Amino acid sequence: MEKITRDIICKIFLENFSPLAKIVTDRLITFAEPKSRPHHIHEYELTHTSLYAAASIGLKKDDIIDILNKYSKNLTVPKQVEEDIQECFKKYGRAKLIL
């Protein structure tokens, strides 16, 4: 069994045979890391690193939560995932590297 590190907020599974798969894939790759992409089911990981990258290109936390809620088979995204996304965006940009 794979050990989940603290950097991983959640795993996302996409059914590639869904009529919405192309649209969802285009949205997911802006804020989640693709991990496994066999023919029928694609696996993505939502991590702190992927969320920092999303924030750096201008995505907003509410947009990410809205996308997850819109395309999720669950009724809503788990509250803990929403809280982790919000916490991650609060931390983004606190430190700046000046060369």
QUILIN-V847921 format. One line per field, one symbol per residue. phi: phi as a letter, one per 20 degrees, with the letter a starting at -180 (. if undefined). psi: psi as a letter, one per 20 degrees, with the letter a starting at -180 (. if undefined). burial: I if it has 16 or more other C-alpha atoms within 10 Angstrom, else O. A space follows every 50 residues. Layout:
phi = ???
psi = ???
burial = ???
//
This chain:
phi = .feeeffeeadcddefeffegfffgffffebcefdbcffecddccecfff ffffffenfdffffffffffdffffbfggffgffffffffffnfdcddd
psi = pppprhhpgrqpppoiiqhjggggghghiijqppgpmaghpqpqporggh hhgghhjjqqhhgggggghgiqhqgrpqhhggghgggghhhpjhqppp.
burial = OOOOOOOOIIOIOIOIOOOOOOOIIOOIOIIIIIOOOOOOOIIIIIIIOI IIIIIOOOIOIOOIIOOIOOIOOOOOIOOOOIOOIIOIIOOOOOOOOOO
//
